[in-house]
């Protein structure tokens, strides 16, 4: 299972949303935040999606 960390930016308003999903197509996944969904309902889904990271586990690895 691939986990995507993404940033969505509304093209008209510039509002940004950071999230993660296991959806097969993170570009089609709209997000789920309460404020974000209200914004999408008001302004439409005109959004650019940037994939920040693809992971196969939720484990955080830190290096020294």
N, C-alpha and C positions, 0 to 999 in steps of 0.2 A: 504494500500500500504506500503510495506517495502522498506526502503531506506538502502542501504549497503554502508558503508565506507570501502574501501579496499586498500591494498597495493599489487602491483604486482612486482615481482622481476624476471628479466630475468635470467634463470639458467646458461647460458653460459657467459654472460658479467657482471652480477651483477647490471645492471641499474635498478633503482626502479621507480615506478610510483604510485602516490597516487590519488585516485579518488573516486567518488560516482556514484551509479547507482540504478535504480529501476527495473533492469532486473530480471526476475525470477531465472536466474542462473548466479550469478556474477562471477563464475569461468570460464564460457564460454565467458562472455563479455570481449572483448579485450582492451577496453579503447579507448580514442579518441584524446589524446594530439598530436599535430603536431610532436614534437620531438620523442615521444613514437612510433607513427605509422611509422615514418621513420626508427626507430631502428628495429621495428618488421619486416618491409619489407626487411631490409638488413640482419638481423640475424635469422629470423624465429620466430614463436610463441612457444618458449620453456620457459614457464612462470609458476611460483608458485604464487598462489593468497592466501593472508591472509585476512580474514574478520576481520576488526578492531572493527566494531560496526554495529549493526542492530538497525534502528530507525523507528518509524512510523510517525514522523513529522520533519519538518525542524527547528522547534523552539529550540533555545539554552536555556537550563536551567542552571543557575549558583547557587551554594549554598554558604552560608557564614559560 
